[in-house]
Amino acid sequence: MTIDVIDLRNFYSQRLGIVARRLINRGIQRHWPHANGLRVAGLGYPTPYLGLFREDAERCIALMPAGQGVMKWPTARPTLSTLVDEFSLPLADAAVDRILIVHALEMCDDPESLLREVWRVLAPSGRMMAIIPNRRGVWTRTDSTPFGHGRPYSRSQITQLLRQTWFTPTAWGEALFMPPFGSGWVLQSAMAWERMSAAVSSPFAGVHIVEASKQVYRAIPAHRERTRLIPSMPPVLVPTPTRRDDKPATG
């Protein structure tokens, strides 16, 4: 299940979406404070967050899945966004140093294939970061935001998915502890919600922010060749052919 790109744009243009973007950006910057000289790509609908790296990165592009649709980004500059097949990205192997995944994993029918494609285009020393709705969070219980669509994940489910797709989790974070309401007092107290909930390690954040590294030397399961057993057959008595000199003499 995917969300149309128009609905995503409309959410981030509202007051609630603006606050959500600000809080998630804080979590991203905590792990990636800069991207000086790096090649950065975003997959899904990453444009509200790629602005953190666009000025410093060597190159910064937004890859938007075909089922979702694509929008021009940035608005007043040459386009850096493109429509892609998320299972066959138009990038060479080891083409980027950082990949930011937003509104993609929870919407994808085959998240394992998506992450394996991300593994392919990520450089050996690169990092991947995913913003994933928290299964326990309040934001997943309302469909008025994009985080309430698709499949949410628990931390253990994310860890298992990453290990199955040759990634190792290296850092964790959370964001969106505030309730998903657009009323004035909630938005004004959003930062207080974040600080208080983070201090007590509340498990009810709206999203997980997970950073992972690429397993360059991953284990490849070895298949032992089965020994072909040849069944032993019981001996069969074969009649001995009669030789000519054994024939009885005739008178």
N, C-alpha and C positions, 0 to 999 in steps of 0.2 A: 504494500500500500504506500503510495507516494502522495505528496502534497504538491499542488500546482505552484509554480514559481510566483504567480501573482499573489496567492495567499501568503506565501512567505514574505514577499516584499511588503504587503500591507501590514503584517504583524509587526515587522521591525520599523515601520513608520509610525506606529502608535506609541503612546507613552509607556505602556507596559513593555513593549518590545525594545524601546530605547533603554529602559532601565535594565532589562535582562541582558542586553548586549554589553552594557557597561560592567555588570557584575561578572559575566563570563570572561570578558576581556581581562579583568583583574586576575582571574585564575590562569588564563593563558600566559600573561606576562610574568607570572610568578615562576614559571618553568622556562619560558622562552623570552627573556627580557629584550632580545634584539635578534636580528638576522643579517648582520653586516656581511655582505658579499656572498650570501647563500642563495641557492635556488629553492624557492618556496612555491608549493602548489596547494590549493585547497580543493577538496572534493565534496560534492553535495550542494549545499548553499552556504559557502564560507565567506561571502563578500562582506557581511557585517563585521568580520573579524580580521580579514586579510589586510585591512588598512593599517594594522599595527606594524606590518613588515614591508609594505609596498615601497616606501621611500628608501629603506636601507638595503633591501635584498638586491642581489644581482639581477634576479628575474622573479616575477610574482604573477601567477596565473590562477584562474578559477575554472575548475572543471565541473560542469553541471550535467547530471544524468539526463538522458533523453526522455525518460518517463516523467521527469519533473519539469523540464523546460529550461530555457536559458534567458538571461537578461543581460543587457549591456552593462559592463563594469570596467572601469569607473565611468561615471556619467559624462563628465566633461573632458575626458582624455581618450587617447587611443584605446581600443577595446583589448582587455586582458582576460576575457571570459570566453568559453567555448562550450558547445554541446558535445557530449561524449557518450560512448557506451562504457559504463563503469566496469565492465568485465574485460574490456580491451582498450585501455587508455592509449591515446596517440602519442606516447612517449617512449623513448628508447630505454633499455635497461640501465638502472642506476643513474637516471637523468636528474633527480632532484635530491636536495639535502634535507628538506623539511616538508611533511605533508600534514595538513590540518583537515580532519574529517568532521563535518558538521551536517546534521540532518541527512545522513546517508546510511549508516549501519542499521539503525532501527527501521528504516524504510525499505531496506533491501530484502528481496526474497532469498538471496543466497549470500549471506555476509561472509562466509568462508572464501568463496571465489573472489569477492571484492577485495578482501584483505590480502589474498595471495597476489592479486594484480598490483596492489599497493606495494607489497614486498618486492615485486619485480622492478618497479620504477624507482625505488628508493635506493640511494647510495649506501654502500656498506657501512659507512660511519654515520648515516642519517638517523633521523628521529621522526616518529609518527605520533601525532596527538589526535585523540578522538573526544568529541563532546557527545556523550551518550545519556539519554534519559534514565534516571534512577528508578528502579522498580518500586522502591519504597516511597518515593517522593510524591508530594501533593500535585505537582505539575502534570504528572502522567494520568491523573484522574479527571482531567477536564480537557475537552477537545477544542477549547477556545484558543489554545496556543499550539504551535507545531510540536512541542514536546509531549503533547497528549496523544500523538498519532504514532502508529507503528508499534514496534515491540520494544519495551523497556528492558533493561538488564540490571542484574545485581552485580556486585563486585566479583563474586566467584564466577559468574557466568562470563563476564568480560575476560577474566584471567584465563579461563579454559579456552575461550574463542581465540585469544591471542596466541596461546601456546600451540593450538592446532594449526595456526597459520604462520608459524615460524617467527613470532615476535616474543620479546621478553618485556613485561611491564617494568618500568624504571621509576615512575613517580605517579602519585595519585593526588587528586584534588577534588573539591566539590564546589558547587555554586548554586544559586537560586534557592536559598533557604526561606525566603519570603513567600507568602501565599500568592498565587497567580491572580491577583485582583488589581484592577486598574484604578481603584479609588485613590484619592489624593493622599490620605494619611498613610496608606500602605506603601505607596511609592516614596513618600518623603522619609519613611523610616526603614527603607530597604537596606541601607548600609548598616544600620543597627542590628537588623535581623541577621545579616551575614556575619558580623563580628561576634555576636552573642552565640549563634549556633555553631560557628567554627570553634569557639573557645570550649564549648561543652562536647564537641565531637558528635553533633547530632547526626543520626543516620538518615534523616529525611530530606536531604538536599534534592533539588530538582534535577540536577545533572551530575554525572561523573565527568571528571576531566582526567584522562589517563594518557600518560606518555609512555611510549614503548620503543625499544630498539630492535633492529633487524638482526636475526640470528643468521650470520653469514655461513657458519659451519654447522648447519642443522643436521640432526640425526636422520638418516634415511633407513627405514625399516628393511632388514635383510630377510629375504624369503629363502628358507632352507629347501633345497631340492629334495623332493621325496624320492626315496629309494624304491625302485621298481622291483617288486617281489615277483619272482617267477615260481609259480606253484610246482611242487614236485609231483610228478605223475607216477602212479603205481606201475611196476613192470608188466609188460604184456608179453605173453608167450607167443612167439612167432614161429610157425612151423618151418622147419629146416627144409629147403628144397632138395629133392632127391637127385643125386648125381647119376650120370649115365652108367658109370661102372657099378652102381649099386642096384641096377635093375635086375630082377631075377632072370635067370637064363631060361629060354624056351626051347623045348625039344622038337 
